[in-house]
Every structure is written in structure tokens, then in C-alpha cells.
């Protein structure tokens, strides 16, 4: 399955609690969309979040985010893990 890095930019409520709650909703729906989350990173100062996930397509990742909490990524890139 393809590996993706998604980028959420200009988030307003970037607190550890808010991000953890949104991520929990992602985890609750990931199986429905065939998505598997690996990790996420947050830059609270700049209002950015980055998620590493496997998904059948970019569209599946968008749809899952939309249903989970409506916080859609600004960009999604297919990536290949290096060593």
C-alpha cells in the first residue's frame, strides 16, 4: 500500500490535547477507509501538523480526515521510506 505524508497548515487550535483528540478520531475511522496511521508530528508555533500514513489513495486519506473531524490536509505527498 502507498505511503503518504500529509501536511496540515495554518491550524488554529494546535494544542497537544486538540491534536491528540483529532488523531484519536482518525484512528477510530482508519479501518473504514483502509488507512493505517504510523506517526504524526506537530509544530505548534507555526500551526502545522504532519502525518505519516498508508492509504489506498490520497482520496481515501482526505475522506477519512473529512469524516473524522473536517480538518483536511493542505497537501498529501506519496513518499518512499529511505534508510
PDB file with one MODEL, atoms N, CA, C and O in Angstrom:
MODEL        1
ATOM      1  N   UNK A   1       0.855  -1.179   0.000  1.00  0.00           N
ATOM      2  CA  UNK A   1       0.000   0.000   0.000  1.00  0.00           C
ATOM      3  C   UNK A   1       0.896   1.236   0.000  1.00  0.00           C
ATOM      4  O   UNK A   1       1.931   1.242   0.666  1.00  0.00           O
ATOM      5  N   UNK A   2       0.518   2.280  -0.732  1.00  0.00           N
ATOM      6  CA  UNK A   2       1.335   3.501  -0.776  1.00  0.00           C
ATOM      7  C   UNK A   2       1.452   4.176   0.591  1.00  0.00           C
ATOM      8  O   UNK A   2       0.557   4.096   1.432  1.00  0.00           O
ATOM      9  N   UNK A   3       2.577   4.833   0.773  1.00  0.00           N
ATOM     10  CA  UNK A   3       2.879   5.584   1.986  1.00  0.00           C
ATOM     11  C   UNK A   3       2.745   7.067   1.655  1.00  0.00           C
ATOM     12  O   UNK A   3       3.240   7.523   0.624  1.00  0.00           O
ATOM     13  N   UNK A   4       2.070   7.826   2.534  1.00  0.00           N
ATOM     14  CA  UNK A   4       1.828   9.245   2.298  1.00  0.00           C
ATOM     15  C   UNK A   4       2.257  10.078   3.495  1.00  0.00           C
ATOM     16  O   UNK A   4       2.222   9.625   4.639  1.00  0.00           O
ATOM     17  N   UNK A   5       2.661  11.302   3.203  1.00  0.00           N
ATOM     18  CA  UNK A   5       2.911  12.318   4.224  1.00  0.00           C
ATOM     19  C   UNK A   5       1.916  13.433   3.948  1.00  0.00           C
ATOM     20  O   UNK A   5       1.928  14.035   2.874  1.00  0.00           O
ATOM     21  N   UNK A   6       1.046  13.707   4.928  1.00  0.00           N
ATOM     22  CA  UNK A   6       0.119  14.813   4.715  1.00  0.00           C
ATOM     23  C   UNK A   6       0.503  15.990   5.596  1.00  0.00           C
ATOM     24  O   UNK A   6       1.073  15.827   6.675  1.00  0.00           O
ATOM     25  N   UNK A   7       0.177  17.175   5.108  1.00  0.00           N
ATOM     26  CA  UNK A   7       0.555  18.414   5.773  1.00  0.00           C
ATOM     27  C   UNK A   7      -0.694  19.235   6.034  1.00  0.00           C
ATOM     28  O   UNK A   7      -1.441  19.572   5.116  1.00  0.00           O
ATOM     29  N   UNK A   8      -0.905  19.551   7.302  1.00  0.00           N
ATOM     30  CA  UNK A   8      -1.989  20.438   7.723  1.00  0.00           C
ATOM     31  C   UNK A   8      -1.319  21.765   8.077  1.00  0.00           C
ATOM     32  O   UNK A   8      -0.434  21.818   8.931  1.00  0.00           O
ATOM     33  N   UNK A   9      -1.747  22.823   7.418  1.00  0.00           N
ATOM     34  CA  UNK A   9      -1.116  24.130   7.570  1.00  0.00           C
ATOM     35  C   UNK A   9      -2.097  25.127   8.177  1.00  0.00           C
ATOM     36  O   UNK A   9      -3.307  25.032   7.970  1.00  0.00           O
ATOM     37  N   UNK A  10      -1.566  26.069   8.918  1.00  0.00           N
ATOM     38  CA  UNK A  10      -2.357  27.166   9.488  1.00  0.00           C
ATOM     39  C   UNK A  10      -3.486  26.683  10.395  1.00  0.00           C
ATOM     40  O   UNK A  10      -4.610  27.180  10.321  1.00  0.00           O
ATOM     41  N   UNK A  11      -3.180  25.728  11.234  1.00  0.00           N
ATOM     42  CA  UNK A  11      -4.161  25.243  12.200  1.00  0.00           C
ATOM     43  C   UNK A  11      -4.320  26.266  13.311  1.00  0.00           C
ATOM     44  O   UNK A  11      -3.345  26.884  13.737  1.00  0.00           O
ATOM     45  N   UNK A  12      -5.533  26.442  13.775  1.00  0.00           N
ATOM     46  CA  UNK A  12      -5.799  27.446  14.806  1.00  0.00           C
ATOM     47  C   UNK A  12      -5.617  26.903  16.220  1.00  0.00           C
ATOM     48  O   UNK A  12      -5.045  27.589  17.067  1.00  0.00           O
ATOM     49  N   UNK A  13      -6.077  25.719  16.489  1.00  0.00           N
ATOM     50  CA  UNK A  13      -6.035  25.175  17.854  1.00  0.00           C
ATOM     51  C   UNK A  13      -4.988  24.072  17.943  1.00  0.00           C
ATOM     52  O   UNK A  13      -5.319  22.892  18.060  1.00  0.00           O
ATOM     53  N   UNK A  14      -3.739  24.466  17.888  1.00  0.00           N
ATOM     54  CA  UNK A  14      -2.666  23.480  17.908  1.00  0.00           C
ATOM     55  C   UNK A  14      -2.158  23.317  19.333  1.00  0.00           C
ATOM     56  O   UNK A  14      -1.078  23.789  19.688  1.00  0.00           O
ATOM     57  N   UNK A  15      -2.959  22.643  20.129  1.00  0.00           N
ATOM     58  CA  UNK A  15      -2.531  22.273  21.469  1.00  0.00           C
ATOM     59  C   UNK A  15      -2.333  20.764  21.460  1.00  0.00           C
ATOM     60  O   UNK A  15      -2.950  20.072  20.651  1.00  0.00           O
ATOM     61  N   UNK A  16      -1.500  20.247  22.325  1.00  0.00           N
ATOM     62  CA  UNK A  16      -1.329  18.787  22.365  1.00  0.00           C
ATOM     63  C   UNK A  16      -2.656  18.054  22.563  1.00  0.00           C
ATOM     64  O   UNK A  16      -2.865  16.991  21.978  1.00  0.00           O
ATOM     65  N   UNK A  17      -3.544  18.604  23.372  1.00  0.00           N
ATOM     66  CA  UNK A  17      -4.832  17.962  23.632  1.00  0.00           C
ATOM     67  C   UNK A  17      -5.729  17.958  22.386  1.00  0.00           C
ATOM     68  O   UNK A  17      -6.356  16.945  22.074  1.00  0.00           O
ATOM     69  N   UNK A  18      -5.788  19.078  21.685  1.00  0.00           N
ATOM     70  CA  UNK A  18      -6.628  19.169  20.487  1.00  0.00           C
ATOM     71  C   UNK A  18      -6.121  18.241  19.391  1.00  0.00           C
ATOM     72  O   UNK A  18      -6.909  17.571  18.724  1.00  0.00           O
ATOM     73  N   UNK A  19      -4.814  18.203  19.210  1.00  0.00           N
ATOM     74  CA  UNK A  19      -4.238  17.328  18.190  1.00  0.00           C
ATOM     75  C   UNK A  19      -4.456  15.867  18.555  1.00  0.00           C
ATOM     76  O   UNK A  19      -4.812  15.065  17.692  1.00  0.00           O
ATOM     77  N   UNK A  20      -4.249  15.508  19.813  1.00  0.00           N
ATOM     78  CA  UNK A  20      -4.456  14.124  20.251  1.00  0.00           C
ATOM     79  C   UNK A  20      -5.914  13.700  20.050  1.00  0.00           C
ATOM     80  O   UNK A  20      -6.176  12.566  19.648  1.00  0.00           O
ATOM     81  N   UNK A  21      -6.852  14.591  20.323  1.00  0.00           N
ATOM     82  CA  UNK A  21      -8.265  14.268  20.135  1.00  0.00           C
ATOM     83  C   UNK A  21      -8.595  14.055  18.662  1.00  0.00           C
ATOM     84  O   UNK A  21      -9.301  13.106  18.321  1.00  0.00           O
ATOM     85  N   UNK A  22      -8.099  14.914  17.792  1.00  0.00           N
ATOM     86  CA  UNK A  22      -8.329  14.755  16.352  1.00  0.00           C
ATOM     87  C   UNK A  22      -7.689  13.471  15.852  1.00  0.00           C
ATOM     88  O   UNK A  22      -8.288  12.744  15.059  1.00  0.00           O
ATOM     89  N   UNK A  23      -6.478  13.188  16.308  1.00  0.00           N
ATOM     90  CA  UNK A  23      -5.792  11.966  15.891  1.00  0.00           C
ATOM     91  C   UNK A  23      -6.556  10.728  16.370  1.00  0.00           C
ATOM     92  O   UNK A  23      -6.634   9.737  15.645  1.00  0.00           O
ATOM     93  N   UNK A  24      -7.105  10.773  17.550  1.00  0.00           N
ATOM     94  CA  UNK A  24      -7.894   9.639  18.058  1.00  0.00           C
ATOM     95  C   UNK A  24      -9.098   9.371  17.158  1.00  0.00           C
ATOM     96  O   UNK A  24      -9.437   8.216  16.901  1.00  0.00           O
ATOM     97  N   UNK A  25      -9.741  10.429  16.682  1.00  0.00           N
ATOM     98  CA  UNK A  25     -10.867  10.250  15.762  1.00  0.00           C
ATOM     99  C   UNK A  25     -10.400   9.642  14.443  1.00  0.00           C
ATOM    100  O   UNK A  25     -11.108   8.830  13.847  1.00  0.00           O
ATOM    101  N   UNK A  26      -9.193  10.039  13.978  1.00  0.00           N
ATOM    102  CA  UNK A  26      -8.619   9.405  12.784  1.00  0.00           C
ATOM    103  C   UNK A  26      -8.447   7.906  13.009  1.00  0.00           C
ATOM    104  O   UNK A  26      -8.829   7.096  12.163  1.00  0.00           O
ATOM    105  N   UNK A  27      -7.875   7.545  14.144  1.00  0.00           N
ATOM    106  CA  UNK A  27      -7.635   6.131  14.442  1.00  0.00           C
ATOM    107  C   UNK A  27      -8.935   5.331  14.491  1.00  0.00           C
ATOM    108  O   UNK A  27      -8.972   4.174  14.070  1.00  0.00           O
ATOM    109  N   UNK A  28      -9.990   5.941  15.000  1.00  0.00           N
ATOM    110  CA  UNK A  28     -11.274   5.257  15.088  1.00  0.00           C
ATOM    111  C   UNK A  28     -11.873   4.955  13.722  1.00  0.00           C
ATOM    112  O   UNK A  28     -12.643   4.005  13.583  1.00  0.00           O
ATOM    113  N   UNK A  29     -11.530   5.754  12.706  1.00  0.00           N
ATOM    114  CA  UNK A  29     -12.097   5.577  11.361  1.00  0.00           C
ATOM    115  C   UNK A  29     -11.124   4.991  10.347  1.00  0.00           C
ATOM    116  O   UNK A  29     -11.528   4.687   9.224  1.00  0.00           O
ATOM    117  N   UNK A  30      -9.869   4.827  10.702  1.00  0.00           N
ATOM    118  CA  UNK A  30      -8.879   4.434   9.699  1.00  0.00           C
ATOM    119  C   UNK A  30      -9.222   3.118   8.996  1.00  0.00           C
ATOM    120  O   UNK A  30      -9.016   3.009   7.788  1.00  0.00           O
ATOM    121  N   UNK A  31      -9.730   2.136   9.702  1.00  0.00           N
ATOM    122  CA  UNK A  31     -10.050   0.852   9.071  1.00  0.00           C
ATOM    123  C   UNK A  31     -11.148   0.983   8.026  1.00  0.00           C
ATOM    124  O   UNK A  31     -11.117   0.304   7.000  1.00  0.00           O
ATOM    125  N   UNK A  32     -12.113   1.848   8.282  1.00  0.00           N
ATOM    126  CA  UNK A  32     -13.213   2.058   7.337  1.00  0.00           C
ATOM    127  C   UNK A  32     -12.699   2.499   5.968  1.00  0.00           C
ATOM    128  O   UNK A  32     -13.280   2.149   4.940  1.00  0.00           O
ATOM    129  N   UNK A  33     -11.604   3.271   5.956  1.00  0.00           N
ATOM    130  CA  UNK A  33     -11.059   3.814   4.709  1.00  0.00           C
ATOM    131  C   UNK A  33      -9.803   3.079   4.228  1.00  0.00           C
ATOM    132  O   UNK A  33      -9.197   3.474   3.232  1.00  0.00           O
ATOM    133  N   UNK A  34      -9.413   2.018   4.929  1.00  0.00           N
ATOM    134  CA  UNK A  34      -8.222   1.272   4.534  1.00  0.00           C
ATOM    135  C   UNK A  34      -6.939   2.022   4.808  1.00  0.00           C
ATOM    136  O   UNK A  34      -5.933   1.804   4.132  1.00  0.00           O
ATOM    137  N   UNK A  35      -6.963   2.913   5.804  1.00  0.00           N
ATOM    138  CA  UNK A  35      -5.815   3.757   6.149  1.00  0.00           C
ATOM    139  C   UNK A  35      -5.139   3.191   7.391  1.00  0.00           C
ATOM    140  O   UNK A  35      -5.798   2.641   8.273  1.00  0.00           O
ATOM    141  N   UNK A  36      -3.825   3.331   7.451  1.00  0.00           N
ATOM    142  CA  UNK A  36      -3.081   2.930   8.641  1.00  0.00           C
ATOM    143  C   UNK A  36      -2.126   4.060   9.017  1.00  0.00           C
ATOM    144  O   UNK A  36      -1.197   4.380   8.275  1.00  0.00           O
ATOM    145  N   UNK A  37      -2.373   4.657  10.180  1.00  0.00           N
ATOM    146  CA  UNK A  37      -1.501   5.731  10.658  1.00  0.00           C
ATOM    147  C   UNK A  37      -0.247   5.174  11.288  1.00  0.00           C
ATOM    148  O   UNK A  37      -0.289   4.167  11.994  1.00  0.00           O
ATOM    149  N   UNK A  38       0.888   5.842  11.026  1.00  0.00           N
ATOM    150  CA  UNK A  38       2.164   5.449  11.621  1.00  0.00           C
ATOM    151  C   UNK A  38       2.608   6.439  12.702  1.00  0.00           C
ATOM    152  O   UNK A  38       2.906   6.043  13.828  1.00  0.00           O
ATOM    153  N   UNK A  39       2.648   7.715  12.356  1.00  0.00           N
ATOM    154  CA  UNK A  39       3.116   8.746  13.297  1.00  0.00           C
ATOM    155  C   UNK A  39       2.542  10.092  12.892  1.00  0.00           C
ATOM    156  O   UNK A  39       2.034  10.269  11.785  1.00  0.00           O
ATOM    157  N   UNK A  40       2.637  11.032  13.815  1.00  0.00           N
ATOM    158  CA  UNK A  40       2.357  12.417  13.446  1.00  0.00           C
ATOM    159  C   UNK A  40       3.308  13.320  14.228  1.00  0.00           C
ATOM    160  O   UNK A  40       3.806  12.964  15.296  1.00  0.00           O
ATOM    161  N   UNK A  41       3.538  14.492  13.661  1.00  0.00           N
ATOM    162  CA  UNK A  41       4.414  15.495  14.259  1.00  0.00           C
ATOM    163  C   UNK A  41       3.678  16.825  14.242  1.00  0.00           C
ATOM    164  O   UNK A  41       2.876  17.091  13.347  1.00  0.00           O
ATOM    165  N   UNK A  42       3.955  17.651  15.232  1.00  0.00           N
ATOM    166  CA  UNK A  42       3.275  18.941  15.357  1.00  0.00           C
ATOM    167  C   UNK A  42       4.308  20.046  15.540  1.00  0.00           C
ATOM    168  O   UNK A  42       5.283  19.891  16.275  1.00  0.00           O
ATOM    169  N   UNK A  43       4.075  21.163  14.856  1.00  0.00           N
ATOM    170  CA  UNK A  43       4.828  22.382  15.072  1.00  0.00           C
ATOM    171  C   UNK A  43       3.801  23.404  15.553  1.00  0.00           C
ATOM    172  O   UNK A  43       3.181  24.104  14.753  1.00  0.00           O
ATOM    173  N   UNK A  44       3.630  23.479  16.881  1.00  0.00           N
ATOM    174  CA  UNK A  44       2.610  24.352  17.469  1.00  0.00           C
ATOM    175  C   UNK A  44       2.851  25.816  17.156  1.00  0.00           C
ATOM    176  O   UNK A  44       1.905  26.569  16.927  1.00  0.00           O
ATOM    177  N   UNK A  45       4.098  26.217  17.145  1.00  0.00           N
ATOM    178  CA  UNK A  45       4.441  27.614  16.911  1.00  0.00           C
ATOM    179  C   UNK A  45       3.960  28.097  15.550  1.00  0.00           C
ATOM    180  O   UNK A  45       3.488  29.226  15.421  1.00  0.00           O
ATOM    181  N   UNK A  46       4.079  27.246  14.533  1.00  0.00           N
ATOM    182  CA  UNK A  46       3.676  27.622  13.177  1.00  0.00           C
ATOM    183  C   UNK A  46       2.295  27.095  12.793  1.00  0.00           C
ATOM    184  O   UNK A  46       1.816  27.372  11.693  1.00  0.00           O
ATOM    185  N   UNK A  47       1.650  26.345  13.678  1.00  0.00           N
ATOM    186  CA  UNK A  47       0.319  25.830  13.385  1.00  0.00           C
ATOM    187  C   UNK A  47       0.311  24.774  12.304  1.00  0.00           C
ATOM    188  O   UNK A  47      -0.557  24.774  11.432  1.00  0.00           O
ATOM    189  N   UNK A  48       1.276  23.873  12.359  1.00  0.00           N
ATOM    190  CA  UNK A  48       1.381  22.825  11.340  1.00  0.00           C
ATOM    191  C   UNK A  48       1.396  21.444  11.981  1.00  0.00           C
ATOM    192  O   UNK A  48       1.873  21.252  13.099  1.00  0.00           O
ATOM    193  N   UNK A  49       0.856  20.494  11.228  1.00  0.00           N
ATOM    194  CA  UNK A  49       0.906  19.103  11.638  1.00  0.00           C
ATOM    195  C   UNK A  49       1.234  18.263  10.415  1.00  0.00           C
ATOM    196  O   UNK A  49       0.807  18.570   9.302  1.00  0.00           O
ATOM    197  N   UNK A  50       1.993  17.205  10.637  1.00  0.00           N
ATOM    198  CA  UNK A  50       2.422  16.300   9.584  1.00  0.00           C
ATOM    199  C   UNK A  50       2.050  14.886  10.005  1.00  0.00           C
ATOM    200  O   UNK A  50       2.315  14.489  11.140  1.00  0.00           O
ATOM    201  N   UNK A  51       1.439  14.122   9.107  1.00  0.00           N
ATOM    202  CA  UNK A  51       1.032  12.750   9.412  1.00  0.00           C
ATOM    203  C   UNK A  51       1.654  11.797   8.397  1.00  0.00           C
ATOM    204  O   UNK A  51       1.668  12.074   7.198  1.00  0.00           O
ATOM    205  N   UNK A  52       2.162  10.685   8.882  1.00  0.00           N
ATOM    206  CA  UNK A  52       2.687   9.626   8.018  1.00  0.00           C
ATOM    207  C   UNK A  52       1.696   8.467   8.078  1.00  0.00           C
ATOM    208  O   UNK A  52       1.397   7.953   9.155  1.00  0.00           O
ATOM    209  N   UNK A  53       1.193   8.062   6.919  1.00  0.00           N
ATOM    210  CA  UNK A  53       0.171   7.031   6.882  1.00  0.00           C
ATOM    211  C   UNK A  53       0.242   6.218   5.606  1.00  0.00           C
ATOM    212  O   UNK A  53       0.779   6.662   4.590  1.00  0.00           O
ATOM    213  N   UNK A  54      -0.309   5.025   5.680  1.00  0.00           N
ATOM    214  CA  UNK A  54      -0.515   4.205   4.496  1.00  0.00           C
ATOM    215  C   UNK A  54      -1.982   4.336   4.123  1.00  0.00           C
ATOM    216  O   UNK A  54      -2.849   4.382   4.996  1.00  0.00           O
ATOM    217  N   UNK A  55      -2.259   4.396   2.825  1.00  0.00           N
ATOM    218  CA  UNK A  55      -3.640   4.504   2.364  1.00  0.00           C
ATOM    219  C   UNK A  55      -3.718   3.967   0.936  1.00  0.00           C
ATOM    220  O   UNK A  55      -2.726   3.967   0.208  1.00  0.00           O
ATOM    221  N   UNK A  56      -4.899   3.511   0.549  1.00  0.00           N
ATOM    222  CA  UNK A  56      -5.044   3.044  -0.830  1.00  0.00           C
ATOM    223  C   UNK A  56      -4.923   4.177  -1.847  1.00  0.00           C
ATOM    224  O   UNK A  56      -4.580   3.947  -3.006  1.00  0.00           O
ATOM    225  N   UNK A  57      -5.213   5.430  -1.394  1.00  0.00           N
ATOM    226  CA  UNK A  57      -5.127   6.586  -2.292  1.00  0.00           C
ATOM    227  C   UNK A  57      -5.141   7.862  -1.464  1.00  0.00           C
ATOM    228  O   UNK A  57      -5.466   7.842  -0.277  1.00  0.00           O
ATOM    229  N   UNK A  58      -4.781   8.982  -2.107  1.00  0.00           N
ATOM    230  CA  UNK A  58      -4.890  10.287  -1.453  1.00  0.00           C
ATOM    231  C   UNK A  58      -6.341  10.579  -1.098  1.00  0.00           C
ATOM    232  O   UNK A  58      -6.639  11.149  -0.048  1.00  0.00           O
ATOM    233  N   UNK A  59      -7.231  10.179  -1.989  1.00  0.00           N
ATOM    234  CA  UNK A  59      -8.647  10.445  -1.781  1.00  0.00           C
ATOM    235  C   UNK A  59      -9.174   9.759  -0.519  1.00  0.00           C
ATOM    236  O   UNK A  59     -10.007  10.315   0.196  1.00  0.00           O
ATOM    237  N   UNK A  60      -8.685   8.551  -0.255  1.00  0.00           N
ATOM    238  CA  UNK A  60      -9.098   7.838   0.963  1.00  0.00           C
ATOM    239  C   UNK A  60      -8.629   8.589   2.203  1.00  0.00           C
ATOM    240  O   UNK A  60      -9.363   8.679   3.187  1.00  0.00           O
ATOM    241  N   UNK A  61      -7.414   9.129   2.164  1.00  0.00           N
ATOM    242  CA  UNK A  61      -6.892   9.892   3.300  1.00  0.00           C
ATOM    243  C   UNK A  61      -7.717  11.166   3.520  1.00  0.00           C
ATOM    244  O   UNK A  61      -8.044  11.499   4.659  1.00  0.00           O
ATOM    245  N   UNK A  62      -8.051  11.873   2.448  1.00  0.00           N
ATOM    246  CA  UNK A  62      -8.893  13.071   2.569  1.00  0.00           C
ATOM    247  C   UNK A  62     -10.263  12.719   3.149  1.00  0.00           C
ATOM    248  O   UNK A  62     -10.747  13.389   4.061  1.00  0.00           O
ATOM    249  N   UNK A  63     -10.884  11.665   2.617  1.00  0.00           N
ATOM    250  CA  UNK A  63     -12.226  11.282   3.059  1.00  0.00           C
ATOM    251  C   UNK A  63     -12.234  10.911   4.535  1.00  0.00           C
ATOM    252  O   UNK A  63     -13.161  11.266   5.263  1.00  0.00           O
ATOM    253  N   UNK A  64     -11.211  10.202   4.976  1.00  0.00           N
ATOM    254  CA  UNK A  64     -11.133   9.811   6.374  1.00  0.00           C
ATOM    255  C   UNK A  64     -11.004  11.035   7.275  1.00  0.00           C
ATOM    256  O   UNK A  64     -11.700  11.132   8.286  1.00  0.00           O
ATOM    257  N   UNK A  65     -10.123  11.971   6.922  1.00  0.00           N
ATOM    258  CA  UNK A  65      -9.972  13.212   7.688  1.00  0.00           C
ATOM    259  C   UNK A  65     -11.288  13.990   7.724  1.00  0.00           C
ATOM    260  O   UNK A  65     -11.682  14.518   8.764  1.00  0.00           O
ATOM    261  N   UNK A  66     -11.954  14.051   6.585  1.00  0.00           N
ATOM    262  CA  UNK A  66     -13.196  14.810   6.499  1.00  0.00           C
ATOM    263  C   UNK A  66     -14.253  14.245   7.441  1.00  0.00           C
ATOM    264  O   UNK A  66     -14.910  14.997   8.161  1.00  0.00           O
ATOM    265  N   UNK A  67     -14.420  12.928   7.441  1.00  0.00           N
ATOM    266  CA  UNK A  67     -15.415  12.328   8.322  1.00  0.00           C
ATOM    267  C   UNK A  67     -14.996  12.410   9.787  1.00  0.00           C
ATOM    268  O   UNK A  67     -15.835  12.630  10.661  1.00  0.00           O
ATOM    269  N   UNK A  68     -13.700  12.234  10.061  1.00  0.00           N
ATOM    270  CA  UNK A  68     -13.229  12.199  11.453  1.00  0.00           C
ATOM    271  C   UNK A  68     -13.387  13.540  12.156  1.00  0.00           C
ATOM    272  O   UNK A  68     -13.844  13.594  13.298  1.00  0.00           O
ATOM    273  N   UNK A  69     -13.009  14.628  11.474  1.00  0.00           N
ATOM    274  CA  UNK A  69     -13.013  15.931  12.157  1.00  0.00           C
ATOM    275  C   UNK A  69     -13.082  17.122  11.227  1.00  0.00           C
ATOM    276  O   UNK A  69     -13.192  18.254  11.698  1.00  0.00           O
ATOM    277  N   UNK A  70     -13.022  16.911   9.932  1.00  0.00           N
ATOM    278  CA  UNK A  70     -13.115  18.008   8.979  1.00  0.00           C
ATOM    279  C   UNK A  70     -11.857  18.834   8.815  1.00  0.00           C
ATOM    280  O   UNK A  70     -11.863  19.831   8.093  1.00  0.00           O
ATOM    281  N   UNK A  71     -10.770  18.435   9.478  1.00  0.00           N
ATOM    282  CA  UNK A  71      -9.503  19.162   9.351  1.00  0.00           C
ATOM    283  C   UNK A  71      -8.726  18.515   8.200  1.00  0.00           C
ATOM    284  O   UNK A  71      -7.975  17.559   8.398  1.00  0.00           O
ATOM    285  N   UNK A  72      -8.922  19.054   7.001  1.00  0.00           N
ATOM    286  CA  UNK A  72      -8.327  18.451   5.814  1.00  0.00           C
ATOM    287  C   UNK A  72      -6.880  18.894   5.633  1.00  0.00           C
ATOM    288  O   UNK A  72      -6.541  20.043   5.913  1.00  0.00           O
ATOM    289  N   UNK A  73      -6.029  17.988   5.165  1.00  0.00           N
ATOM    290  CA  UNK A  73      -4.661  18.384   4.886  1.00  0.00           C
ATOM    291  C   UNK A  73      -4.614  19.324   3.686  1.00  0.00           C
ATOM    292  O   UNK A  73      -5.409  19.203   2.754  1.00  0.00           O
ATOM    293  N   UNK A  74      -3.677  20.255   3.726  1.00  0.00           N
ATOM    294  CA  UNK A  74      -3.489  21.161   2.591  1.00  0.00           C
ATOM    295  C   UNK A  74      -2.799  20.442   1.437  1.00  0.00           C
ATOM    296  O   UNK A  74      -3.038  20.742   0.267  1.00  0.00           O
ATOM    297  N   UNK A  75      -1.942  19.495   1.786  1.00  0.00           N
ATOM    298  CA  UNK A  75      -1.208  18.746   0.775  1.00  0.00           C
ATOM    299  C   UNK A  75      -1.012  17.321   1.258  1.00  0.00           C
ATOM    300  O   UNK A  75      -0.904  17.069   2.458  1.00  0.00           O
ATOM    301  N   UNK A  76      -0.965  16.384   0.308  1.00  0.00           N
ATOM    302  CA  UNK A  76      -0.629  14.996   0.594  1.00  0.00           C
ATOM    303  C   UNK A  76       0.376  14.563  -0.452  1.00  0.00           C
ATOM    304  O   UNK A  76       0.133  14.711  -1.649  1.00  0.00           O
ATOM    305  N   UNK A  77       1.510  14.027  -0.006  1.00  0.00           N
ATOM    306  CA  UNK A  77       2.558  13.567  -0.904  1.00  0.00           C
ATOM    307  C   UNK A  77       2.756  12.073  -0.739  1.00  0.00           C
ATOM    308  O   UNK A  77       2.840  11.571   0.382  1.00  0.00           O
ATOM    309  N   UNK A  78       2.829  11.368  -1.848  1.00  0.00           N
ATOM    310  CA  UNK A  78       3.240   9.962  -1.779  1.00  0.00           C
ATOM    311  C   UNK A  78       4.744   9.953  -1.569  1.00  0.00           C
ATOM    312  O   UNK A  78       5.475  10.656  -2.267  1.00  0.00           O
ATOM    313  N   UNK A  79       5.210   9.161  -0.609  1.00  0.00           N
ATOM    314  CA  UNK A  79       6.623   9.119  -0.270  1.00  0.00           C
ATOM    315  C   UNK A  79       7.130   7.692  -0.226  1.00  0.00           C
ATOM    316  O   UNK A  79       6.357   6.738  -0.131  1.00  0.00           O
ATOM    317  N   UNK A  80       8.438   7.567  -0.298  1.00  0.00           N
ATOM    318  CA  UNK A  80       9.116   6.286  -0.153  1.00  0.00           C
ATOM    319  C   UNK A  80      10.075   6.402   1.008  1.00  0.00           C
ATOM    320  O   UNK A  80      10.862   7.346   1.086  1.00  0.00           O
ATOM    321  N   UNK A  81      10.007   5.438   1.913  1.00  0.00           N
ATOM    322  CA  UNK A  81      10.854   5.488   3.095  1.00  0.00           C
ATOM    323  C   UNK A  81      12.300   5.173   2.710  1.00  0.00           C
ATOM    324  O   UNK A  81      12.570   4.218   1.982  1.00  0.00           O
ATOM    325  N   UNK A  82      13.217   5.990   3.210  1.00  0.00           N
ATOM    326  CA  UNK A  82      14.641   5.769   2.973  1.00  0.00           C
ATOM    327  C   UNK A  82      15.284   5.094   4.167  1.00  0.00           C
ATOM    328  O   UNK A  82      14.634   4.808   5.173  1.00  0.00           O
ATOM    329  N   UNK A  83      16.552   4.851   4.035  1.00  0.00           N
ATOM    330  CA  UNK A  83      17.278   4.201   5.135  1.00  0.00           C
ATOM    331  C   UNK A  83      18.065   5.214   5.937  1.00  0.00           C
ATOM    332  O   UNK A  83      18.736   4.850   6.902  1.00  0.00           O
TER     333      UNK A  83
ENDMDL
END
